[in-house]
């Protein structure tokens, strides 16, 4: 098949634009990786380069110093993020099923409230939220932090899951109910397997949200042993504004790796999940 010069030029321009866009998106990550391997002298150069002249692992050694507690904070973040993803998905799936299948003003009111709740800034609710958690002795604990993360991410999880449920034909549910299956049985054996890509996507969203969250963890956790990774990274900035740039970049690289690995491993599930919510059965 002969391709005309005009089409070849158009395709070349598209690939060039895509490559430039990908480079633009990946530049902060590349720069952070470059800083992580630079020595103290290179970090203060007036005209720094993207490639380190003398790569070193000193920044990673300092980041892993026991006094910094990087590994312990990473474990805290992983525990909190995993529990948030699991609990949010367990609670959100049946609620999303009800919203998707329930007709009438109750369903519309629920979806409207979900959208409205996303408009409230976090700073607006942090004080009453802190007082409520303190009343039930949930401040300065991972349990309270997981509860807050679950409540904060649940509206978006509901919105995503209910769109996936709407893409599943009702005939499948009706056929199972004719055979005597209950709603709960249909949800567990029919809906949940078909929603597997969407469930993975929403669980991943909840995990990444909890993994990267800083403000709530800073306000609710006071005990150093409970500190999560984003709060720990802020400690590389001194009281007088002096930034330990090399160890901070090395720690940020390590904090970014779980997200990159998750996206790489479940990329196929992620694509299927994003498309499944947009296709009606």
C-alpha positions in Angstrom: 0.0 0.0 0.0 1.4 3.3 -1.1 1.2 6.1 1.4 1.0 9.6 0.1 3.6 12.1 1.2 0.9 14.3 2.8 -0.3 11.4 5.0 3.2 10.4 5.8 4.0 14.0 6.9 0.8 14.2 8.9 1.6 10.9 10.7 5.2 12.0 11.4 3.9 15.3 12.9 1.4 13.4 15.1 4.2 11.2 16.4 6.5 14.1 17.0 3.7 16.0 18.9 3.0 12.9 21.0 6.7 12.4 21.8 7.1 16.1 22.8 4.0 15.8 25.0 5.3 12.6 26.7 8.7 14.3 27.2 6.9 17.3 28.8 5.0 15.0 31.2 8.0 12.9 32.1 10.5 15.8 32.6 9.7 16.4 36.3 10.3 12.7 37.0 13.5 12.7 34.9 14.7 15.8 36.8 13.9 14.3 40.2 15.8 11.2 39.2 18.8 13.3 38.0 18.9 15.3 41.3 18.7 12.0 43.3 22.1 10.9 41.8 23.9 14.2 42.0 26.5 15.1 44.6 26.4 18.3 46.7 28.6 20.3 44.3 26.5 19.5 41.3 23.3 20.5 43.2 24.5 24.1 43.6 25.8 24.7 40.1 24.4 27.7 38.2 23.8 25.7 35.0 23.0 22.2 36.1 22.6 19.4 33.5 20.1 16.7 33.3 22.7 13.9 33.3 24.9 13.8 36.5 28.6 14.2 35.9 29.6 11.9 38.8 26.6 9.8 39.8 26.5 8.9 43.5 24.3 6.8 45.8 25.0 9.0 48.8 21.6 10.6 48.7 19.9 7.2 48.8 22.1 6.1 51.7 21.2 9.3 53.6 17.5 8.8 52.8 17.6 5.2 54.2 19.3 6.4 57.3 17.5 4.9 60.4 17.2 8.3 61.9 15.0 9.4 59.0 12.7 6.4 59.3 11.9 6.2 55.6 11.2 2.5 55.4 8.9 2.6 58.5 7.0 5.6 57.0 6.7 3.8 53.7 5.2 0.8 55.5 2.7 3.0 57.3 1.6 4.6 54.0 1.3 1.1 52.4 -0.8 -0.1 55.3 -3.1 2.9 55.3 -3.4 3.0 51.5 -4.1 -0.7 51.2 -6.8 -0.7 53.9 -8.4 2.4 52.3 -8.5 0.7 48.9 -10.0 -2.5 50.3 -12.6 -0.9 52.6 -13.6 1.7 50.0 -14.2 -0.9 47.3 -16.1 -3.2 49.7 -18.4 -0.4 50.8 -18.6 1.3 47.4 -19.5 -1.7 45.2 -23.0 -2.5 46.7 -23.8 1.2 47.1 -22.9 1.8 43.5 -25.0 -1.1 42.4 -28.0 0.3 44.2 -27.4 3.8 42.7 -27.1 2.4 39.2 -30.2 0.1 39.4 -32.5 2.2 41.6 -34.8 4.5 39.6 -36.5 7.6 40.9 -35.6 10.8 42.8 -33.6 9.0 45.5 -31.0 7.8 42.9 -30.8 11.3 41.3 -30.5 12.9 44.7 -27.7 10.5 45.7 -25.8 11.2 42.5 -26.3 14.9 42.9 -25.0 14.9 46.5 -22.0 12.9 45.3 -21.1 15.6 42.8 -21.8 18.4 45.3 -19.6 16.8 47.9 -16.6 17.0 45.6 -16.8 20.8 45.5 -16.1 21.3 49.2 -12.5 22.2 49.8 -10.6 20.0 52.4 -9.7 23.0 54.5 -13.4 23.7 55.1 -14.1 20.4 56.8 -10.8 19.7 58.6 -11.7 21.4 61.9 -15.1 19.7 62.4 -13.6 16.5 61.2 -10.8 16.7 63.7 -13.2 17.4 66.5 -15.4 14.5 65.5 -12.5 12.1 65.4 -11.2 13.4 68.8 -14.6 12.7 70.3 -14.4 9.0 69.4 -10.6 8.8 70.2 -9.7 8.2 66.6 -7.1 11.0 66.2 -3.5 10.1 66.1 -4.3 6.6 64.8 -4.1 4.8 61.5 -7.7 3.7 62.0 -9.0 7.2 62.1 -6.9 8.2 59.1 -8.2 5.2 57.1 -11.8 6.2 58.0 -11.2 9.7 56.8 -9.6 8.6 53.6 -12.4 6.2 52.9 -15.0 8.9 53.4 -13.1 11.4 51.3 -12.6 9.0 48.3 -15.9 7.2 48.5 -18.0 9.8 46.5 -15.7 9.5 43.5 -15.5 5.7 43.8 -19.3 5.6 43.8 -19.5 7.8 40.8 -17.1 5.6 38.8 -18.5 2.3 39.9 -22.1 3.2 39.2 -21.2 4.1 35.6 -19.6 0.7 35.2 -22.6 -1.0 36.6 -24.9 0.8 34.1 -22.8 -0.7 31.3 -23.8 -4.2 32.3 -27.1 -5.5 30.7 -30.0 -6.1 33.1 -30.8 -9.3 31.2 -27.9 -11.0 33.0 -29.3 -10.1 36.4 -32.9 -11.0 35.5 -31.8 -14.4 34.2 -30.0 -15.2 37.5 -33.0 -14.0 39.5 -35.4 -16.2 37.5 -33.3 -19.1 38.7 -33.9 -18.0 42.3 -30.7 -15.9 43.0 -31.0 -13.1 45.5 -29.7 -9.5 44.8 -26.7 -10.2 47.0 -25.9 -13.4 45.1 -26.3 -11.7 41.8 -23.9 -8.9 42.9 -21.3 -11.4 44.1 -21.5 -13.9 41.3 -22.6 -11.9 38.2 -21.9 -8.2 38.7 -18.6 -8.4 40.5 -16.8 -10.6 38.0 -17.9 -8.4 35.1 -16.8 -5.3 37.0 -13.3 -6.7 37.7 -11.6 -4.1 35.5 -13.6 -1.2 37.0 -13.0 -2.5 40.6 -9.3 -2.6 39.9 -9.3 1.0 38.6 -11.3 2.3 41.5 -9.2 0.4 44.1 -6.1 1.8 42.5 -7.5 5.3 42.6 -8.2 4.9 46.3 -4.8 3.5 47.0 -2.9 6.3 45.1 -5.0 9.0 46.8 -4.2 7.6 50.2 -0.6 7.0 49.4 0.0 10.6 48.2 -2.2 12.4 50.7 -0.3 14.9 52.9 -2.6 17.4 54.7 -4.9 15.0 56.6 -2.0 12.9 57.7 -0.2 16.0 58.9 -3.1 17.2 61.0 -4.4 13.9 62.4 -1.1 12.1 63.2 1.2 13.4 65.9 3.1 10.3 67.0 6.4 10.0 65.0 6.0 6.2 64.7 2.7 6.7 62.9 4.0 9.2 60.3 3.2 8.4 56.7 5.6 8.9 53.8 4.4 12.3 52.4 4.7 13.8 55.9 8.2 12.4 56.3 9.3 13.9 53.0 8.4 17.3 54.3 10.9 16.9 57.1 13.8 17.1 54.6 13.0 20.9 54.5 14.5 22.5 57.6 12.9 24.9 59.9 14.8 27.8 58.4 13.9 26.8 54.9 17.1 24.9 54.2 16.2 22.0 51.8 18.2 18.8 51.8 17.6 18.5 48.1 19.6 15.4 47.3 18.0 13.1 50.0 14.6 14.7 49.3 14.8 13.8 45.6 16.0 10.3 46.5 13.2 9.8 48.9 10.7 11.2 46.4 11.9 8.7 43.8 11.4 5.8 46.2 7.9 7.2 47.1 7.0 7.3 43.4 8.1 3.8 42.6 5.0 2.0 44.0 2.6 4.1 41.9 4.7 3.4 38.8 4.9 -0.3 39.5 1.1 -0.6 40.1 0.3 1.2 36.8 2.8 -0.9 34.9 1.5 -4.2 36.3 -2.2 -3.6 35.9 -2.0 -1.4 32.8 -4.3 -3.9 30.8 -6.8 -3.9 33.6 -6.7 -0.1 33.9 -7.5 0.4 30.2 -10.3 -2.1 30.3 -11.7 -0.5 33.4 -11.7 3.0 32.0 -13.4 1.8 28.8 -15.9 -0.4 30.4 -17.6 2.6 32.1 -18.1 4.3 28.8 -19.6 1.3 26.9 -23.2 0.4 27.3 -24.0 -3.4 27.1 
